[in-house]
């Protein structure tokens, strides 16, 4: 199953009989995932230019899935007594594949959100499955090698672009904030084991944008190993470091950093008074 992705270095984990369900009832889903992911690439310039937010590569993946009929869908579950709606529960899933017989598969891509978003996704899949709304839930995120090798990938970028100063960053369209500059300067000027400018900037960029508390394979495994999302059938896919490509002449297109927006959303997820992510009473 998904042999082409495995050969490309993708991590695959199937839970709660998802393998049997997908092979028998949803071979189309497996085929579409392989077609969308087998040749999927993200240039390092898009990772740098995205500032940690969603890359253009991730947006291309979303469009590829949309071309196969995976569409954003709002699920609404109502509790009605004698025609009166007492409770309305809703949740939006970014990618949903609905088949002619009414069966549904749901998919979320977590490129680089705060890791509590995994709790939200898994609990939502669990609830939707319990209500008979979906047959399988799928999550695609950064795999182990992509997370662990991020420093090496960004270091290669600094070497290939000869990044040695703020002027070099400015020349390629990057403008660190005052806070980021202070963090870099501290690493460069410290008495014990000072770093080169390139090393200091790389460390600050990776720790700020792709830290351990972001969504990646290990954080997802921690949750499913604790039973989060169980018993919903799940297909989990980790993208490898090999999807990152390098082109010395590629232009960096800087996009607005979404980190503040992500932090606000995460606060809402963490601070929610109910453990039920669907709970919205009318």
Beta strands, then each sheet from edge to edge (+ up, - down):
strand 1: 11-15
strand 2: 42-43
strand 3: 71-81
strand 4: 84-98
strand 5: 104-110
strand 6: 136-142
strand 7: 234-239
strand 8: 244-245
sheet 1: 1+ 7- 6- 5- 4+ 3-
sheet 2: 2+ 8+
end
